[in-house]
Amino acid sequence: MLNHLQNLKDSLIQEFFQLYEQYEPDQLYACALVLNEYLGIDYLAVSSTRSLFSKQEDSAEYLSEADKWNVEKWRYRTQTHSAQGLHQFKNIFADYFKQRYIYGNPLLNSPDTPQYNHLELLLDIFQQAKQALSNAYGLDLSQIVFLIHIPKQHDFEIYSAQFLNAPSALLDEFLLAHHVQHTVQTTNTQHNKLKLQQVDKDLLTDLAQLLEIEPYDYLSIAHEAYLLTLEPSFIDSNLYVQRLIKHVAAMDSHEQGEFALHKEEITQRIQQFYAT
């Protein structure tokens, strides 16, 4: 395995340098070692500022701004079917992990499990390759965020970026984008799993009708929402519906108060329950 690790390091250096020479004029900003869910190595991917879509260009040929940090949509990558380079390590590492853990199960479940140490090993090799690139070729890699991507492993992608890179404005942008994306995905997942009962729909309808009272008064709306919590059916409603109504009931009388919600914000939250 030690020989494989050294060869992997050499391949990372060689393949990144090839991508760097080809795409650096386009201003590279990110590089990812992409693994599959069983920790088999798929390819090395990079993305550049020039690949991002602008209004003057054909959107079908460029990466959207929303996908700037979406590794699976990056367009520049190493050959996945080559007998040389990173592809030769795909089965080697996959088999290595399968021999130690149950075949067919994703290997990254918790930072406390033994397989996480093997990911740490891959991180070390990637870090060594990055350092060697700087030393041997004199490359300034401070404007490129390096990371390891594993499908559906949001936390490890963030951890790898923090491990492989020094603090920078670009790294902060990456971390913020992942935080926002993860929050949106979590919220959508929660709402999509909701199956509204009639009691939920009735309460949401009552809450929406309260918002039509003019003028919009925080204290009055909060009082009426509090009365909804006293309804016998309230305890049988969905937990997320309860939380929204309780939040509205807790509003104070000042627009800038700690618990104040604008009419538009409450309306938007109600509509999210019906989103598909």
Disulfide bonds with the S-S distance in Angstrom:
none
